Each structure stands twice: as structure tokens, then as C-alpha cells.
Amino acid sequence: MVPFFPKTLVTRARIPLPPLLLATLAACSSPKNGLAMLELRGAVFGENGTYVAAEGQNTLFGWSGEFERRSIGLRGSINTPVIDLIGGVDQHRFDDEPAKERSLGLRKRLPASDDDATLYVEAALRWGEGLETKTGTRDYEGMQAGTGALFPIGNHWYIDAGVHAEWTFDRYDVPDERDHLSKVVFHLGIGVWI
């Protein structure tokens, strides 16, 4: 039995708990992005970074490296008008070695008209396992925070594009990575809202 609900509520009403929770959330859901969202999402980062060069009165910005895949996985959310609960599973890559990762956090969507992109800010805790370090395989915990936009491409489809920083709470000795496995990554996803 679920400890948050009295036994009589679930058994006497004869209403299965998941539909009851979904109906409750639907009552307070934002109509623009639906009750829930599910997306396939990937993230990349750039090696060698950007450069800035000054020539006379002109300042030039450019890219001097290559993009590498950081992660790919699924992200889901339960949406409310105030704040969304987000969670996901993916496969991260550190020095070309895979690690399984889960995340759970919050997202705040900023107001927008029905046809416009919806901007958001988000933060999530991360839990990973199978991280290959110089001293063996480790589990890790960390965080990510960032911003992005949801671009509608139909009644129920959207593209999610943004940037976020990610890091771990502890230091790890992984080749070609910083101690806290910190990176700024660009993410892109395609998903559906219901």
C-alpha cells in the first residue's frame, strides 16, 4: 500500500492510484505543453573551445575544435503551471567509456504565447554507475543546471534545444576529463507532449 494515501481512499474508491494521480495533475496542468512530456535527447560538447580574435576595430568569434557526443537517452516530465518535475536515463561518455546515468530535477517554463518557443531554466541531480577511472569502476553523483527552449512542431511534438553545465560532487581521475567531470554541453531533443 502507498504510505501517502489512507488505505480507505485507495481500496473503497476502487480507483487505481496512477490514474488518480494523473487526473489530479491534469487538473493543474498547463494547457500549452500538456500534462507530461517524453523526449529522446542527446548532448554534445566541443573540444578545444571557442576563440576570440581582435582585428583593428573588429572582434571575431569562432570555433577551433570538434563536437563530441556526451550523452544520449530519454527525458520525461510531469508538467504543472508553476514548476515541472523532470527525470531521465541516459548513457554518458567519459573519455570514450560509457556510464549509465539517471537524473531527477525541476524545470521552470517561462510564459510564452501558444505559437512561440517556451524558454525554461532547469536543475537536476545526477546519479551514475560504471564510471571507468584510473583506479577502477566507480559510481558518481553530481548535478546539472542550464537553460533552453521548447519549439512546438505540431499539436503534440516539440524540439528541445539548450545548454547546461554538469559536474560531479567528488573528484575522479578520468583521462581527458577535469577532476569533477565538469563540462558545458549543448543538448538537442525531439519529443511528444500529452
Biotite code that builds the C-alpha atoms (Angstrom):
import biotite.structure as struc

atoms = struc.array([
    struc.Atom([0.000, 0.000, 0.000], chain_id="A", res_id=1, res_name="MET", atom_name="CA", element="C"),
    struc.Atom([1.206, 3.529, -0.744], chain_id="A", res_id=2, res_name="VAL", atom_name="CA", element="C"),
    struc.Atom([2.099, 5.213, 2.581], chain_id="A", res_id=3, res_name="PRO", atom_name="CA", element="C"),
    struc.Atom([0.994, 8.689, 1.469], chain_id="A", res_id=4, res_name="PHE", atom_name="CA", element="C"),
    struc.Atom([-2.631, 7.741, 0.929], chain_id="A", res_id=5, res_name="PHE", atom_name="CA", element="C"),
    struc.Atom([-5.061, 6.364, 3.500], chain_id="A", res_id=6, res_name="PRO", atom_name="CA", element="C"),
    struc.Atom([-5.955, 2.736, 2.836], chain_id="A", res_id=7, res_name="LYS", atom_name="CA", element="C"),
    struc.Atom([-9.640, 3.573, 2.567], chain_id="A", res_id=8, res_name="THR", atom_name="CA", element="C"),
    struc.Atom([-9.087, 6.120, -0.203], chain_id="A", res_id=9, res_name="LEU", atom_name="CA", element="C"),
    struc.Atom([-7.479, 3.567, -2.492], chain_id="A", res_id=10, res_name="VAL", atom_name="CA", element="C"),
    struc.Atom([-9.485, 0.439, -1.608], chain_id="A", res_id=11, res_name="THR", atom_name="CA", element="C"),
    struc.Atom([-13.004, 1.808, -1.073], chain_id="A", res_id=12, res_name="ARG", atom_name="CA", element="C"),
    struc.Atom([-12.976, 4.183, -4.019], chain_id="A", res_id=13, res_name="ALA", atom_name="CA", element="C"),
    struc.Atom([-11.772, 1.322, -6.261], chain_id="A", res_id=14, res_name="ARG", atom_name="CA", element="C"),
    struc.Atom([-9.802, 3.850, -8.325], chain_id="A", res_id=15, res_name="ILE", atom_name="CA", element="C"),
    struc.Atom([-6.334, 2.694, -9.334], chain_id="A", res_id=16, res_name="PRO", atom_name="CA", element="C"),
    struc.Atom([-3.715, 5.023, -7.889], chain_id="A", res_id=17, res_name="LEU", atom_name="CA", element="C"),
    struc.Atom([-1.825, 6.027, -11.104], chain_id="A", res_id=18, res_name="PRO", atom_name="CA", element="C"),
    struc.Atom([-4.988, 7.295, -12.906], chain_id="A", res_id=19, res_name="PRO", atom_name="CA", element="C"),
    struc.Atom([-5.980, 9.152, -9.731], chain_id="A", res_id=20, res_name="LEU", atom_name="CA", element="C"),
    struc.Atom([-2.590, 10.895, -9.620], chain_id="A", res_id=21, res_name="LEU", atom_name="CA", element="C"),
    struc.Atom([-2.686, 11.695, -13.349], chain_id="A", res_id=22, res_name="LEU", atom_name="CA", element="C"),
    struc.Atom([-6.176, 13.156, -13.046], chain_id="A", res_id=23, res_name="ALA", atom_name="CA", element="C"),
    struc.Atom([-5.053, 15.313, -10.129], chain_id="A", res_id=24, res_name="THR", atom_name="CA", element="C"),
    struc.Atom([-2.041, 16.578, -12.071], chain_id="A", res_id=25, res_name="LEU", atom_name="CA", element="C"),
    struc.Atom([-4.147, 17.171, -15.186], chain_id="A", res_id=26, res_name="ALA", atom_name="CA", element="C"),
    struc.Atom([-6.404, 19.472, -13.195], chain_id="A", res_id=27, res_name="ALA", atom_name="CA", element="C"),
    struc.Atom([-3.461, 21.802, -12.541], chain_id="A", res_id=28, res_name="CYS", atom_name="CA", element="C"),
    struc.Atom([-1.579, 21.240, -15.794], chain_id="A", res_id=29, res_name="SER", atom_name="CA", element="C"),
    struc.Atom([-0.534, 23.958, -18.187], chain_id="A", res_id=30, res_name="SER", atom_name="CA", element="C"),
    struc.Atom([-2.585, 23.546, -21.398], chain_id="A", res_id=31, res_name="PRO", atom_name="CA", element="C"),
    struc.Atom([0.268, 24.767, -23.635], chain_id="A", res_id=32, res_name="LYS", atom_name="CA", element="C"),
    struc.Atom([2.695, 21.902, -23.023], chain_id="A", res_id=33, res_name="ASN", atom_name="CA", element="C"),
    struc.Atom([0.296, 19.257, -21.783], chain_id="A", res_id=34, res_name="GLY", atom_name="CA", element="C"),
    struc.Atom([0.363, 17.090, -18.708], chain_id="A", res_id=35, res_name="LEU", atom_name="CA", element="C"),
    struc.Atom([3.546, 15.148, -19.469], chain_id="A", res_id=36, res_name="ALA", atom_name="CA", element="C"),
    struc.Atom([6.410, 15.182, -21.943], chain_id="A", res_id=37, res_name="MET", atom_name="CA", element="C"),
    struc.Atom([8.745, 12.449, -23.208], chain_id="A", res_id=38, res_name="LEU", atom_name="CA", element="C"),
    struc.Atom([11.753, 13.062, -25.436], chain_id="A", res_id=39, res_name="GLU", atom_name="CA", element="C"),
    struc.Atom([14.787, 11.411, -26.963], chain_id="A", res_id=40, res_name="LEU", atom_name="CA", element="C"),
    struc.Atom([17.691, 13.672, -26.070], chain_id="A", res_id=41, res_name="ARG", atom_name="CA", element="C"),
    struc.Atom([21.376, 13.868, -26.877], chain_id="A", res_id=42, res_name="GLY", atom_name="CA", element="C"),
    struc.Atom([24.168, 16.175, -25.743], chain_id="A", res_id=43, res_name="ALA", atom_name="CA", element="C"),
    struc.Atom([27.485, 17.198, -27.282], chain_id="A", res_id=44, res_name="VAL", atom_name="CA", element="C"),
    struc.Atom([30.430, 19.292, -26.166], chain_id="A", res_id=45, res_name="PHE", atom_name="CA", element="C"),
    struc.Atom([33.198, 20.991, -28.070], chain_id="A", res_id=46, res_name="GLY", atom_name="CA", element="C"),
    struc.Atom([36.849, 20.100, -27.826], chain_id="A", res_id=47, res_name="GLU", atom_name="CA", element="C"),
    struc.Atom([39.368, 22.984, -27.775], chain_id="A", res_id=48, res_name="ASN", atom_name="CA", element="C"),
    struc.Atom([36.631, 25.592, -27.263], chain_id="A", res_id=49, res_name="GLY", atom_name="CA", element="C"),
    struc.Atom([35.996, 28.926, -28.886], chain_id="A", res_id=50, res_name="THR", atom_name="CA", element="C"),
    struc.Atom([38.416, 31.647, -29.780], chain_id="A", res_id=51, res_name="TYR", atom_name="CA", element="C"),
    struc.Atom([38.194, 35.408, -29.786], chain_id="A", res_id=52, res_name="VAL", atom_name="CA", element="C"),
    struc.Atom([40.444, 37.487, -32.020], chain_id="A", res_id=53, res_name="ALA", atom_name="CA", element="C"),
    struc.Atom([40.661, 41.241, -32.419], chain_id="A", res_id=54, res_name="ALA", atom_name="CA", element="C"),
    struc.Atom([41.500, 42.766, -35.792], chain_id="A", res_id=55, res_name="GLU", atom_name="CA", element="C"),
    struc.Atom([41.531, 46.530, -35.675], chain_id="A", res_id=56, res_name="GLY", atom_name="CA", element="C"),
    struc.Atom([38.082, 47.589, -34.550], chain_id="A", res_id=57, res_name="GLN", atom_name="CA", element="C"),
    struc.Atom([36.508, 44.190, -35.273], chain_id="A", res_id=58, res_name="ASN", atom_name="CA", element="C"),
    struc.Atom([36.276, 41.307, -32.835], chain_id="A", res_id=59, res_name="THR", atom_name="CA", element="C"),
    struc.Atom([35.911, 37.850, -34.343], chain_id="A", res_id=60, res_name="LEU", atom_name="CA", element="C"),
    struc.Atom([34.389, 34.857, -32.583], chain_id="A", res_id=61, res_name="PHE", atom_name="CA", element="C"),
    struc.Atom([34.902, 31.372, -33.882], chain_id="A", res_id=62, res_name="GLY", atom_name="CA", element="C"),
    struc.Atom([35.190, 27.696, -33.199], chain_id="A", res_id=63, res_name="TRP", atom_name="CA", element="C"),
    struc.Atom([38.504, 25.885, -33.364], chain_id="A", res_id=64, res_name="SER", atom_name="CA", element="C"),
    struc.Atom([37.563, 22.353, -32.403], chain_id="A", res_id=65, res_name="GLY", atom_name="CA", element="C"),
    struc.Atom([35.208, 19.439, -32.932], chain_id="A", res_id=66, res_name="GLU", atom_name="CA", element="C"),
    struc.Atom([31.993, 18.361, -31.268], chain_id="A", res_id=67, res_name="PHE", atom_name="CA", element="C"),
    struc.Atom([31.930, 15.075, -29.381], chain_id="A", res_id=68, res_name="GLU", atom_name="CA", element="C"),
    struc.Atom([28.946, 13.132, -28.071], chain_id="A", res_id=69, res_name="ARG", atom_name="CA", element="C"),
    struc.Atom([28.493, 13.410, -24.304], chain_id="A", res_id=70, res_name="ARG", atom_name="CA", element="C"),
    struc.Atom([25.208, 11.572, -23.747], chain_id="A", res_id=71, res_name="SER", atom_name="CA", element="C"),
    struc.Atom([22.097, 10.098, -25.303], chain_id="A", res_id=72, res_name="ILE", atom_name="CA", element="C"),
    struc.Atom([18.941, 8.956, -23.543], chain_id="A", res_id=73, res_name="GLY", atom_name="CA", element="C"),
    struc.Atom([15.320, 9.579, -22.588], chain_id="A", res_id=74, res_name="LEU", atom_name="CA", element="C"),
    struc.Atom([13.940, 12.532, -20.607], chain_id="A", res_id=75, res_name="ARG", atom_name="CA", element="C"),
    struc.Atom([10.428, 12.832, -19.228], chain_id="A", res_id=76, res_name="GLY", atom_name="CA", element="C"),
    struc.Atom([8.498, 15.422, -17.263], chain_id="A", res_id=77, res_name="SER", atom_name="CA", element="C"),
    struc.Atom([5.296, 15.906, -15.326], chain_id="A", res_id=78, res_name="ILE", atom_name="CA", element="C"),
    struc.Atom([4.113, 19.456, -16.023], chain_id="A", res_id=79, res_name="ASN", atom_name="CA", element="C"),
    struc.Atom([2.271, 21.936, -13.813], chain_id="A", res_id=80, res_name="THR", atom_name="CA", element="C"),
    struc.Atom([1.663, 25.672, -14.329], chain_id="A", res_id=81, res_name="PRO", atom_name="CA", element="C"),
    struc.Atom([4.247, 26.501, -11.656], chain_id="A", res_id=82, res_name="VAL", atom_name="CA", element="C"),
    struc.Atom([7.151, 24.059, -11.978], chain_id="A", res_id=83, res_name="ILE", atom_name="CA", element="C"),
    struc.Atom([7.797, 20.738, -13.738], chain_id="A", res_id=84, res_name="ASP", atom_name="CA", element="C"),
    struc.Atom([9.284, 17.548, -12.332], chain_id="A", res_id=85, res_name="LEU", atom_name="CA", element="C"),
    struc.Atom([11.900, 16.196, -14.777], chain_id="A", res_id=86, res_name="ILE", atom_name="CA", element="C"),
    struc.Atom([13.729, 12.894, -14.853], chain_id="A", res_id=87, res_name="GLY", atom_name="CA", element="C"),
    struc.Atom([15.773, 10.885, -17.259], chain_id="A", res_id=88, res_name="GLY", atom_name="CA", element="C"),
    struc.Atom([18.039, 7.960, -18.024], chain_id="A", res_id=89, res_name="VAL", atom_name="CA", element="C"),
    struc.Atom([20.936, 8.084, -20.417], chain_id="A", res_id=90, res_name="ASP", atom_name="CA", element="C"),
    struc.Atom([24.325, 6.789, -21.354], chain_id="A", res_id=91, res_name="GLN", atom_name="CA", element="C"),
    struc.Atom([27.105, 9.281, -20.669], chain_id="A", res_id=92, res_name="HIS", atom_name="CA", element="C"),
    struc.Atom([30.573, 9.042, -22.193], chain_id="A", res_id=93, res_name="ARG", atom_name="CA", element="C"),
    struc.Atom([33.750, 9.943, -20.327], chain_id="A", res_id=94, res_name="PHE", atom_name="CA", element="C"),
    struc.Atom([36.968, 9.512, -22.333], chain_id="A", res_id=95, res_name="ASP", atom_name="CA", element="C"),
    struc.Atom([35.023, 7.278, -24.759], chain_id="A", res_id=96, res_name="ASP", atom_name="CA", element="C"),
    struc.Atom([33.929, 4.970, -21.913], chain_id="A", res_id=97, res_name="GLU", atom_name="CA", element="C"),
    struc.Atom([30.162, 4.609, -21.283], chain_id="A", res_id=98, res_name="PRO", atom_name="CA", element="C"),
    struc.Atom([28.483, 5.116, -17.896], chain_id="A", res_id=99, res_name="ALA", atom_name="CA", element="C"),
    struc.Atom([24.785, 4.699, -17.089], chain_id="A", res_id=100, res_name="LYS", atom_name="CA", element="C"),
    struc.Atom([23.162, 7.752, -15.545], chain_id="A", res_id=101, res_name="GLU", atom_name="CA", element="C"),
    struc.Atom([19.817, 8.760, -14.001], chain_id="A", res_id=102, res_name="ARG", atom_name="CA", element="C"),
    struc.Atom([18.665, 12.281, -13.202], chain_id="A", res_id=103, res_name="SER", atom_name="CA", element="C"),
    struc.Atom([15.824, 13.909, -11.288], chain_id="A", res_id=104, res_name="LEU", atom_name="CA", element="C"),
    struc.Atom([15.152, 17.634, -11.004], chain_id="A", res_id=105, res_name="GLY", atom_name="CA", element="C"),
    struc.Atom([12.952, 20.655, -11.558], chain_id="A", res_id=106, res_name="LEU", atom_name="CA", element="C"),
    struc.Atom([12.247, 22.850, -14.590], chain_id="A", res_id=107, res_name="ARG", atom_name="CA", element="C"),
    struc.Atom([10.599, 26.269, -14.710], chain_id="A", res_id=108, res_name="LYS", atom_name="CA", element="C"),
    struc.Atom([8.985, 27.123, -18.043], chain_id="A", res_id=109, res_name="ARG", atom_name="CA", element="C"),
    struc.Atom([8.685, 30.848, -18.684], chain_id="A", res_id=110, res_name="LEU", atom_name="CA", element="C"),
    struc.Atom([5.394, 32.267, -20.056], chain_id="A", res_id=111, res_name="PRO", atom_name="CA", element="C"),
    struc.Atom([5.001, 32.359, -23.841], chain_id="A", res_id=112, res_name="ALA", atom_name="CA", element="C"),
    struc.Atom([2.187, 32.591, -26.373], chain_id="A", res_id=113, res_name="SER", atom_name="CA", element="C"),
    struc.Atom([0.813, 29.362, -27.860], chain_id="A", res_id=114, res_name="ASP", atom_name="CA", element="C"),
    struc.Atom([2.827, 29.520, -31.110], chain_id="A", res_id=115, res_name="ASP", atom_name="CA", element="C"),
    struc.Atom([6.135, 30.711, -29.652], chain_id="A", res_id=116, res_name="ASP", atom_name="CA", element="C"),
    struc.Atom([9.020, 28.788, -28.207], chain_id="A", res_id=117, res_name="ALA", atom_name="CA", element="C"),
    struc.Atom([8.854, 28.277, -24.450], chain_id="A", res_id=118, res_name="THR", atom_name="CA", element="C"),
    struc.Atom([12.041, 29.249, -22.630], chain_id="A", res_id=119, res_name="LEU", atom_name="CA", element="C"),
    struc.Atom([12.991, 27.394, -19.447], chain_id="A", res_id=120, res_name="TYR", atom_name="CA", element="C"),
    struc.Atom([15.597, 27.027, -16.724], chain_id="A", res_id=121, res_name="VAL", atom_name="CA", element="C"),
    struc.Atom([16.262, 23.704, -15.007], chain_id="A", res_id=122, res_name="GLU", atom_name="CA", element="C"),
    struc.Atom([18.408, 21.952, -12.431], chain_id="A", res_id=123, res_name="ALA", atom_name="CA", element="C"),
    struc.Atom([18.742, 18.236, -11.733], chain_id="A", res_id=124, res_name="ALA", atom_name="CA", element="C"),
    struc.Atom([20.639, 15.814, -9.542], chain_id="A", res_id=125, res_name="LEU", atom_name="CA", element="C"),
    struc.Atom([22.562, 13.075, -11.359], chain_id="A", res_id=126, res_name="ARG", atom_name="CA", element="C"),
    struc.Atom([23.443, 9.518, -10.291], chain_id="A", res_id=127, res_name="TRP", atom_name="CA", element="C"),
    struc.Atom([25.791, 7.439, -12.414], chain_id="A", res_id=128, res_name="GLY", atom_name="CA", element="C"),
    struc.Atom([27.288, 3.985, -12.324], chain_id="A", res_id=129, res_name="GLU", atom_name="CA", element="C"),
    struc.Atom([30.043, 2.265, -14.239], chain_id="A", res_id=130, res_name="GLY", atom_name="CA", element="C"),
    struc.Atom([32.439, 5.236, -14.449], chain_id="A", res_id=131, res_name="LEU", atom_name="CA", element="C"),
    struc.Atom([35.863, 3.925, -15.505], chain_id="A", res_id=132, res_name="GLU", atom_name="CA", element="C"),
    struc.Atom([38.643, 5.711, -13.609], chain_id="A", res_id=133, res_name="THR", atom_name="CA", element="C"),
    struc.Atom([42.384, 5.010, -13.369], chain_id="A", res_id=134, res_name="LYS", atom_name="CA", element="C"),
    struc.Atom([41.729, 3.240, -10.044], chain_id="A", res_id=135, res_name="THR", atom_name="CA", element="C"),
    struc.Atom([38.724, 1.148, -11.126], chain_id="A", res_id=136, res_name="GLY", atom_name="CA", element="C"),
    struc.Atom([34.996, 1.386, -11.773], chain_id="A", res_id=137, res_name="THR", atom_name="CA", element="C"),
    struc.Atom([33.096, 3.920, -9.641], chain_id="A", res_id=138, res_name="ARG", atom_name="CA", element="C"),
    struc.Atom([29.588, 5.236, -9.090], chain_id="A", res_id=139, res_name="ASP", atom_name="CA", element="C"),
    struc.Atom([29.169, 9.006, -9.017], chain_id="A", res_id=140, res_name="TYR", atom_name="CA", element="C"),
    struc.Atom([26.750, 11.741, -8.031], chain_id="A", res_id=141, res_name="GLU", atom_name="CA", element="C"),
    struc.Atom([26.512, 15.211, -9.469], chain_id="A", res_id=142, res_name="GLY", atom_name="CA", element="C"),
    struc.Atom([24.316, 17.974, -10.735], chain_id="A", res_id=143, res_name="MET", atom_name="CA", element="C"),
    struc.Atom([23.384, 19.805, -13.904], chain_id="A", res_id=144, res_name="GLN", atom_name="CA", element="C"),
    struc.Atom([21.891, 23.260, -14.414], chain_id="A", res_id=145, res_name="ALA", atom_name="CA", element="C"),
    struc.Atom([21.016, 25.082, -17.587], chain_id="A", res_id=146, res_name="GLY", atom_name="CA", element="C"),
    struc.Atom([18.575, 26.783, -19.869], chain_id="A", res_id=147, res_name="THR", atom_name="CA", element="C"),
    struc.Atom([16.843, 26.018, -23.127], chain_id="A", res_id=148, res_name="GLY", atom_name="CA", element="C"),
    struc.Atom([13.750, 26.382, -25.272], chain_id="A", res_id=149, res_name="ALA", atom_name="CA", element="C"),
    struc.Atom([10.904, 24.119, -26.366], chain_id="A", res_id=150, res_name="LEU", atom_name="CA", element="C"),
    struc.Atom([9.918, 24.708, -30.010], chain_id="A", res_id=151, res_name="PHE", atom_name="CA", element="C"),
    struc.Atom([6.478, 23.336, -30.980], chain_id="A", res_id=152, res_name="PRO", atom_name="CA", element="C"),
    struc.Atom([6.372, 21.472, -34.315], chain_id="A", res_id=153, res_name="ILE", atom_name="CA", element="C"),
    struc.Atom([2.739, 20.418, -34.341], chain_id="A", res_id=154, res_name="GLY", atom_name="CA", element="C"),
    struc.Atom([-0.035, 19.778, -31.866], chain_id="A", res_id=155, res_name="ASN", atom_name="CA", element="C"),
    struc.Atom([1.903, 17.264, -29.778], chain_id="A", res_id=156, res_name="HIS", atom_name="CA", element="C"),
    struc.Atom([5.532, 17.377, -30.968], chain_id="A", res_id=157, res_name="TRP", atom_name="CA", element="C"),
    struc.Atom([8.391, 19.648, -29.984], chain_id="A", res_id=158, res_name="TYR", atom_name="CA", element="C"),
    struc.Atom([12.134, 20.187, -30.281], chain_id="A", res_id=159, res_name="ILE", atom_name="CA", element="C"),
    struc.Atom([14.137, 20.895, -27.127], chain_id="A", res_id=160, res_name="ASP", atom_name="CA", element="C"),
    struc.Atom([17.401, 22.815, -27.569], chain_id="A", res_id=161, res_name="ALA", atom_name="CA", element="C"),
    struc.Atom([19.607, 24.333, -24.915], chain_id="A", res_id=162, res_name="GLY", atom_name="CA", element="C"),
    struc.Atom([22.838, 24.435, -22.974], chain_id="A", res_id=163, res_name="VAL", atom_name="CA", element="C"),
    struc.Atom([23.688, 23.196, -19.497], chain_id="A", res_id=164, res_name="HIS", atom_name="CA", element="C"),
    struc.Atom([26.668, 22.732, -17.211], chain_id="A", res_id=165, res_name="ALA", atom_name="CA", element="C"),
    struc.Atom([27.223, 19.412, -15.499], chain_id="A", res_id=166, res_name="GLU", atom_name="CA", element="C"),
    struc.Atom([29.619, 18.365, -12.748], chain_id="A", res_id=167, res_name="TRP", atom_name="CA", element="C"),
    struc.Atom([30.148, 15.744, -10.052], chain_id="A", res_id=168, res_name="THR", atom_name="CA", element="C"),
    struc.Atom([30.327, 16.325, -6.302], chain_id="A", res_id=169, res_name="PHE", atom_name="CA", element="C"),
    struc.Atom([33.557, 14.300, -5.868], chain_id="A", res_id=170, res_name="ASP", atom_name="CA", element="C"),
    struc.Atom([36.821, 14.284, -7.805], chain_id="A", res_id=171, res_name="ARG", atom_name="CA", element="C"),
    struc.Atom([37.610, 11.413, -10.188], chain_id="A", res_id=172, res_name="TYR", atom_name="CA", element="C"),
    struc.Atom([40.754, 10.546, -12.114], chain_id="A", res_id=173, res_name="ASP", atom_name="CA", element="C"),
    struc.Atom([39.496, 10.003, -15.662], chain_id="A", res_id=174, res_name="VAL", atom_name="CA", element="C"),
    struc.Atom([41.782, 10.654, -18.664], chain_id="A", res_id=175, res_name="PRO", atom_name="CA", element="C"),
    struc.Atom([40.961, 13.811, -20.656], chain_id="A", res_id=176, res_name="ASP", atom_name="CA", element="C"),
    struc.Atom([38.429, 14.983, -18.027], chain_id="A", res_id=177, res_name="GLU", atom_name="CA", element="C"),
    struc.Atom([38.512, 17.606, -15.295], chain_id="A", res_id=178, res_name="ARG", atom_name="CA", element="C"),
    struc.Atom([38.545, 16.393, -11.665], chain_id="A", res_id=179, res_name="ASP", atom_name="CA", element="C"),
    struc.Atom([34.811, 16.996, -11.190], chain_id="A", res_id=180, res_name="HIS", atom_name="CA", element="C"),
    struc.Atom([33.979, 15.760, -14.711], chain_id="A", res_id=181, res_name="LEU", atom_name="CA", element="C"),
    struc.Atom([32.611, 19.233, -15.443], chain_id="A", res_id=182, res_name="SER", atom_name="CA", element="C"),
    struc.Atom([31.529, 20.221, -18.940], chain_id="A", res_id=183, res_name="LYS", atom_name="CA", element="C"),
    struc.Atom([29.289, 22.734, -20.624], chain_id="A", res_id=184, res_name="VAL", atom_name="CA", element="C"),
    struc.Atom([27.224, 20.805, -23.148], chain_id="A", res_id=185, res_name="VAL", atom_name="CA", element="C"),
    struc.Atom([24.665, 21.592, -25.827], chain_id="A", res_id=186, res_name="PHE", atom_name="CA", element="C"),
    struc.Atom([21.595, 19.367, -25.856], chain_id="A", res_id=187, res_name="HIS", atom_name="CA", element="C"),
    struc.Atom([19.022, 18.657, -28.540], chain_id="A", res_id=188, res_name="LEU", atom_name="CA", element="C"),
    struc.Atom([15.924, 16.515, -28.219], chain_id="A", res_id=189, res_name="GLY", atom_name="CA", element="C"),
    struc.Atom([12.727, 15.662, -30.015], chain_id="A", res_id=190, res_name="ILE", atom_name="CA", element="C"),
    struc.Atom([9.681, 14.720, -28.026], chain_id="A", res_id=191, res_name="GLY", atom_name="CA", element="C"),
    struc.Atom([5.950, 14.481, -27.614], chain_id="A", res_id=192, res_name="VAL", atom_name="CA", element="C"),
    struc.Atom([3.633, 16.032, -25.026], chain_id="A", res_id=193, res_name="TRP", atom_name="CA", element="C"),
    struc.Atom([0.293, 14.623, -23.962], chain_id="A", res_id=194, res_name="ILE", atom_name="CA", element="C"),
])
